[in-house]
Amino acid sequence: MRGYNSRSFEGSNFYLGNFELRVPIASAVSLVGFYDIGNADAKMDWGNYHDDYGLGVRVKTPFGNLRIDYAKGEDENRTYFGFGEMF
């Protein structure tokens, strides 16, 4: 989840939902609003979840899409860089 450190949640069971709204603003650039929800734990507890939301930019390059996201989690804010799309 983009609003947390990469090892914040660990366990043998997990669930994750990613929702994005992508809006093209130029031929190679899109703005993105997103919401993530999920958890990882030793047991599946659907009532114990974490979420984040934020804004991002997608830039099409000859090598694939560059992702830059700013996410607000429960206790912290994170900037996330990625290459390619999640889905």
Secondary structure as UniProt FT lines:
FT   TURN            2..3
FT   TURN            6..7
FT   STRAND          13..26
FT   TURN            27..28
FT   STRAND          29..41
FT   TURN            46..47
FT   STRAND          50..61
FT   TURN            62..63
FT   STRAND          64..72
FT   STRAND          77..83
//
